[in-house]
Amino acid sequence: MSSKHWLGDPMLDKIFKVVIQVAGELYVTKNRMRALEAYVLEKESITQEELEKMLAENGSRKDIERERDNFIESILSPIAED
């Protein structure tokens, strides 16, 4: 492995990788939010029951927690690299 680091320090390089990971995830989230907003605008409203149904269809609490843990692991993976 080269002793040269892009930002001059290996930890700064890792932090920069984390920032890039978060930026990528944010981009995906923004696109999905844009699609959801377009849907709501087209429909003109959404009821609480519809929202609850949509959330329930997205998975159980265990599924959500597993996805959260995978997301955090993915985002922080550059820091954990040797």
C-alpha positions in Angstrom: 0.0 0.0 0.0 1.3 3.5 -0.9 2.4 5.8 1.9 0.9 8.7 0.0 -2.6 9.7 1.0 -5.0 11.7 -1.1 -5.7 14.2 1.7 -2.3 13.9 3.4 -3.6 11.8 6.3 -5.0 8.2 6.2 -7.8 9.1 8.7 -8.8 12.2 6.6 -9.0 9.8 3.6 -11.3 7.5 5.5 -13.5 10.4 6.7 -13.7 11.6 3.1 -14.9 8.2 2.0 -17.6 8.3 4.7 -18.7 11.6 3.4 -18.9 10.3 -0.2 -20.9 7.2 1.1 -23.4 9.5 2.9 -23.7 11.7 -0.2 -24.6 8.7 -2.3 -27.2 7.6 0.1 -28.6 11.1 0.3 -28.9 11.3 -3.5 -30.9 8.1 -3.6 -33.1 9.3 -0.7 -33.7 12.7 -2.5 -34.8 10.9 -5.7 -37.2 8.6 -3.8 -38.6 11.6 -1.9 -39.1 13.5 -5.2 -41.1 10.5 -6.6 -43.2 10.3 -3.4 -43.9 14.0 -3.6 -45.0 13.7 -7.2 -47.3 10.9 -6.2 -48.9 12.8 -3.3 -49.3 15.9 -5.5 -51.0 13.8 -8.2 -53.3 12.1 -5.7 -53.8 15.5 -3.9 -53.8 13.8 -0.5 -52.9 10.8 1.5 -54.8 9.6 4.6 -53.2 8.4 7.8 -54.5 4.9 7.1 -52.8 4.9 3.7 -49.5 6.1 5.2 -49.7 3.4 7.9 -50.4 0.8 5.2 -47.4 1.9 3.2 -45.1 1.8 6.2 -46.4 -1.7 7.2 -45.8 -2.9 3.6 -42.1 -1.8 3.9 -41.3 -4.4 6.4 -41.3 -5.4 10.0 -39.5 -3.6 12.8 -36.8 -6.3 12.6 -36.4 -5.7 8.9 -36.1 -1.9 9.4 -33.5 -2.4 12.2 -31.5 -4.8 10.0 -31.6 -2.3 7.1 -30.5 0.5 9.6 -27.6 -1.6 10.8 -26.5 -2.5 7.3 -26.7 1.2 6.3 -24.5 2.3 9.3 -22.0 -0.5 8.6 -21.8 0.4 5.0 -21.4 4.1 5.7 -18.7 3.6 8.3 -16.8 0.8 6.5 -14.0 3.1 5.3 -13.1 4.0 8.9 -13.0 0.3 9.8 -10.6 -0.6 7.0 -7.0 -1.4 7.9 
